[in-house]
Structures are given as C-alpha cells and as structure tokens.
Amino acid sequence: MTGLRLEALCAGYGGPDIVHDVSLELGAGEIVALVGPNGAGKSTLLKAVAGVARITGGSLRLGGTDLVALGPSGRAGAGAAFMPQDRNVFRTLTVEENLAVSAWGCPDIPERKAEVAALLPAITEYLHRTAGRLSGGQRQMVALAMTLMARPKVLLVDEPTAGLSPDLVTRMLDVLQGLAGDAGIGILLVEQNARAALQRADRALVLVDGRVRRSGPAAEIAVEPDFGAIFFGAAA
Amino acid sequence: MQLILNSLASAAILAPAAIGFTLIFMLFHYANFAAGALAMSGAFAAWSANIGFGFPIWASGLFAMATCAALLVLTDRLVFGPLRGRSGGTLLLVAIALSFILENIVRFFYGSQIRSFDLPLTGPTVLWGLRFTPQTLTVIGVSAAATLGIGAILAFTPLGRGLRAVADNATLAAIRGLPVQRIELAAVAMAGALFGLSGTLVGLDLAIEPNLNWALAIPVIAAAVVGGLGSPLGAAFGAVIIGLAEEFTVAFISPPYKGAVGFAVIALVLVLRPQGLFGTAVERK
C-alpha cells in the first residue's frame, strides 16, 4: 500500500476523544467519502490526519512515512495536503502569492503554477486579485489550487462545497473527480451533500459518534435503506 | 521648508523602529512597548562599537542591528514565547516591565550621562536657505533605504510572502507546509535589527542616553498606530506624520509639549480612525 493508511486511529482536541478506532486505506486515484451526521467527527478525522487535531492512539502512515510524529508542515511535506472548510486562503495575499507560498521552498514554482492552471483554468482569471476579495466559489477553487501546488499524494478535503451555489457544487465535485482520475491523487472527502459525494466516491465510510458505522463501496452505501436515517442519528 | 526637513529627520529615526514594532504586531498581535528600550539599547551597542572597539560608524550601526536582533530573539524566546496566546493586555504589561529591565541594565553598565559617537566636527551646511548637517542627510538617506528595503523584502521575496502568510493565518501556513517557526524567527530578528538601526540613527542625530527609552517608545508606537497596526508601509508614513507633528509643536507651541504629541496623536487616531491610515477595519466578534 503506497497511499494513506489509518489503523485504529483515535483523535480529539485535548479533551475526550472525538474519533475512535477508525481504520481506512486510501490508494492513488481513489476517492473515499466520509459521510455521517453533523458532529460525527468527520472533520476532526481529516484534521487529525493533517496534524491540526491531536492523535491519541493508533497509527497513520503515508507510503513508508509515519505521519504521527510530524507536525502539520511535515505532513504537508510528506504529501498529505489538507483543504480546510473555511479560512483556507491567505486573505491579504493575491491569488498568485497564495499559490507561491503553498509551494514553499520549491525551486520550480512557475512550472507548478502552470500545472495547477492547467488543472484549474478558472483561477487564471483572478491571479492578481487579493484572495479576500474573491467570491466563495473562487475562494474554494484557490484553496484547492493551493493544495495542488505541493503536488500532494493525497488530498484531505473538508466540505469543499459549503456555501456554494448548486452549479458550483457540481463543478467543484467534478474537479475533484478529475483530479483523482487524471492526476492520480487519492482524495479523502468530507462533503455535506452526501449523496453527491457518494456518486463520485469509490468507497465510503459512515461515521456516527466518531466510530465507523459502515464501510464499503460508495454505490452500495448510497442505496442502503437506512442511509437517510443515519444522517438523523437514528440508525442502530 | 526647514521645518519639513527637521520633521523628515525625526521621522527617519522613528520609521525603522515603527516598522519593527508593526512586524511584531503583525505576527503575534501584541504591542511590544519595549520598542523604545530596544532602540535605546541599539544606540548604546553602536556607541560601544564606535567608541569602545573603534569601529567606523557604519560598522557600529551594523553591530547595533546584530545586537538588537539577537536581543529581541532572546527576549522573544525567553519572555514572549512562553506567553503566546495570552491576552494583549498581559503581553503589554510584560513588555513595559521588559523596557524597565533593559533601561536599568543599560544604566548599570553605562551610567546616566549623555554620550555621542566619535564623528568629525562639521558645521551645518546652508543650501537654498536650509540648514543641515551631513548626519541629517545620512539619517534620512539610511532610513529611507531601510524602509524601501523592508518593503521590497515583504513584497517581492519568498520570505516576505511567507511572513505575510504567517501573519494572515499561522495555522493555514503550517498546513500549507510553511516553516512557521523559522519565518517567525527571521521576522523577529528583522524587527530587532530595525530597532538597532533606529538606535544608531538617534545617536547620529541627537545624543545617547538611557532616557531615550521613553523618548522613543511613545512616538514609535504612535507612528505604528497612525499608519495602521500591521502595515509596515503605514508605519513609515505614520513616522512622517509624528515627525511633522513633533516639529510643528516645537515651532508653534512649546518644546516641552513635544513629548505629549505621541499620546495626543494615538488618542486622536483611536477616536477618529481606529484602524489607522493604512490598516483594515476588523469586526469585533
């Protein structure tokens, strides 16, 4: 397994654990959707992988690298790029500067910008604008572009469509699907629109109260009879 | 015109320290009231290099910048680092205490007498009715070069972009792979060097004494507040405004009131435009 591997991962923010014993594997070019009701621990799990929330147990590896001992910066360097739900761009920097700082220390920033522009051509229209002045959809695209500047092996994407109009939701999810298919990036996706996420994911994990309630092919989970009930916390 | 030239000389002394003050504020969101004490320490470091070691004045200035960079890094590691995340009020009190400590260390080793650099005695030059000394021109020129240099570093270099990114959102910067602690260290050293430069410039234009601590602290902070805390360009512009206000006070009111100008300007800005001239209004949450 050269991708991301979590085994019995427990995590939280210093108090009681929020995520309990979660295991999953994410391969190259694969999309795994994390679905579940509000407060299930989906975002906390992503943050734990990114180094923002505290891992209290279990193991976390990306390829041959043990990520647990690394901070957020080290995990980004190892190839795990996290796109937070909000505050995900440097608002006072231009889009171009946002891209440049996201490839910190890399000598080939122009080449990386060109690669990212080829994957997300829309951002070239506002490269010189200050990120804080962009619309919600533009900002999410810039945030995604920033994660790609590091040429990540896996993307950890938290609610990328939050606050976007329906057509932008479709566009963003299409872009993510394209990144997995064309660039071979593994994507761990938390998405409020669970049905849309499951349509595009290869596999899914259903989290309830921080524990994996169900895992398997996304298409199977999407048609389960109690799928709707899970989101109201009523499934047993 | 003479008043304008004098104002520019005052502004030139304040500008580097005001930019250093605002760099610290950008990154850590507290007012380092020890700005005056650090600049005063820089003046004594430059004096030691010039008189004690026989360095030429330019090398003494570099020595002062290096000394203040090390001093600010040290105080940041020992004093402010362990208090990160505490309220701005707590850190302000700690900074005031630090300024007393630094001033008294200087008094212990150097005493309270007034000192000056070993410079050739030259009379003022009069040109187009303006009276100035070579030191005045040096102070203005060096300060302008330093201000432009810092502006260029912040705008055009990877370190500058990284520094602005960390100041904007340190958590996101870490997530994006930026070495946040190293960038903060570089910024603190840069701010310290700017305090050292202001100390050297004040020694060139005025005299060197421990009381410089309080003479510089309020105008430096006022310049940063006027410009808009967090805006290095604004801090330099704020220094010009404070310089003008001080010199006009001396000329048209009375020299003893010069010390009150900084307080008055801070009060005025906080009432009329709390975000300063170049700052951005922030909504209280």
Interface residues (C-beta under 8 A of the other chain):
Chain A: A50 G51 V52 G71 P72 S73 A76 G77 F82 P84 R87 N88 V89 F90 R91 T92 L93 E97 N98 A100 V101 S102 W104 G105 M146 A150
Chain B: P158 R161 G162 R164 A165 A167 D168 N169 T171 L172 A173 A174 I175 R176 G177 L178 P179 V180
